[in-house]
C-alpha cells in the first residue's frame, strides 16, 4: 500500500471513530499516526497527492481533537454538577432507603 492510500485509510478510520465518539479507537489511531507519519516522511519527498491526503488527515485530526476536548469539557461540567448536588442526592437516596424499609 502506498503512502497516499495509507493516509487516506487513516483518515477514514479517524473520521469513523470520531463520528462514533469511539474514544478507544481514536486513541489507537492517534498512536498509529504518531508512529507511522514520521516513518512515512522518512521515505522521501511527498507527492502532491500525498500532501493533499496529509492535509486532509491533519484537518480530520484537528476536528477529532476539538470533539474530544468538547466531550471532556461536557464531562467536567456533568461531574461538577454531580458534586454540587451530591448532598441532595445522598439525602434523597437515604430517604428512599428508609421509606422502602417501612412496612
C-alpha positions as CSV (number, residue, x, y, z in Angstrom):
1,X,0.0,0.0,0.0
2,X,1.5,3.4,-0.9
3,X,1.7,6.4,1.4
4,X,-1.3,8.1,-0.1
5,X,-3.5,5.1,0.5
6,X,-2.2,4.7,4.0
7,X,-3.0,8.4,4.7
8,X,-6.5,8.0,3.2
9,X,-7.1,4.9,5.2
10,X,-6.0,6.5,8.5
11,X,-8.3,9.4,7.6
12,X,-11.3,7.1,7.1
13,X,-10.6,5.4,10.4
14,X,-10.1,8.7,12.2
15,X,-13.4,10.1,10.8
16,X,-15.4,7.0,11.6
17,X,-14.0,6.8,15.2
18,X,-14.7,10.5,15.7
19,X,-18.3,10.3,14.3
20,X,-18.9,7.3,16.6
21,X,-17.3,9.0,19.6
22,X,-15.2,5.9,20.0
23,X,-12.5,7.2,22.3
24,X,-10.6,4.0,22.4
25,X,-10.4,3.8,18.6
26,X,-9.4,7.5,18.5
27,X,-6.5,6.8,20.9
28,X,-5.4,3.8,18.8
29,X,-5.4,5.8,15.6
30,X,-3.6,8.7,17.3
31,X,-0.9,6.3,18.4
32,X,-0.8,4.8,14.9
33,X,-0.4,8.3,13.4
34,X,2.4,9.2,15.8
35,X,4.4,6.1,14.8
36,X,3.5,6.0,11.1
37,X,3.8,9.6,10.0
38,X,7.5,10.1,10.8
39,X,8.3,6.7,9.2
40,X,6.3,7.7,6.1
41,X,8.1,11.1,5.9
42,X,11.4,9.4,6.1
43,X,10.6,7.6,2.8
44,X,11.3,10.7,0.8
45,X,9.6,13.8,-0.6
46,X,5.8,13.9,-0.5
47,X,4.0,13.9,-3.9
48,X,1.2,16.5,-4.4
49,X,-1.5,13.8,-3.9
50,X,0.2,12.6,-0.7
51,X,0.4,16.2,0.5
52,X,-3.3,16.6,-0.1
53,X,-4.1,13.4,1.8
54,X,-1.8,14.5,4.6
55,X,-3.6,17.9,4.8
56,X,-6.9,16.2,4.9
57,X,-5.7,13.9,7.7
58,X,-4.4,16.9,9.7
59,X,-7.8,18.6,9.4
60,X,-9.6,15.4,10.5
61,X,-7.2,15.1,13.4
62,X,-7.9,18.8,14.4
63,X,-11.6,18.1,14.3
64,X,-11.2,15.0,16.4
65,X,-9.1,16.8,19.0
66,X,-11.8,19.5,19.2
67,X,-14.5,16.9,19.6
68,X,-12.5,15.1,22.4
69,X,-11.9,18.5,24.1
70,X,-15.6,19.4,23.9
71,X,-16.6,16.0,25.3
72,X,-14.1,16.3,28.1
73,X,-15.4,19.8,29.0
74,X,-19.0,18.4,29.0
75,X,-18.0,15.6,31.2
76,X,-16.3,18.0,33.5
77,X,-19.5,20.1,33.8
78,X,-21.5,16.9,34.5
79,X,-19.1,15.8,37.2
80,X,-19.2,19.3,38.7
81,X,-23.0,19.3,38.7
82,X,-23.0,15.9,40.4
83,X,-20.5,17.1,43.0
84,X,-22.6,20.2,43.7
85,X,-25.8,18.2,44.2
86,X,-24.2,15.3,46.0
87,X,-25.6,16.0,49.4
88,X,-29.2,16.3,48.0
89,X,-28.8,13.0,46.1
90,X,-27.5,11.3,49.2
91,X,-30.4,12.6,51.3
92,X,-32.8,11.5,48.6
93,X,-31.3,8.0,48.4
94,X,-31.3,7.7,52.2
95,X,-34.9,8.9,52.4
96,X,-35.9,6.3,49.8
97,X,-33.9,3.6,51.5
98,X,-35.8,4.3,54.8
99,X,-39.1,4.6,53.0
100,X,-38.5,1.2,51.4
101,X,-37.8,-0.5,54.7
102,X,-41.0,0.8,56.4
103,X,-43.9,-1.6,56.2
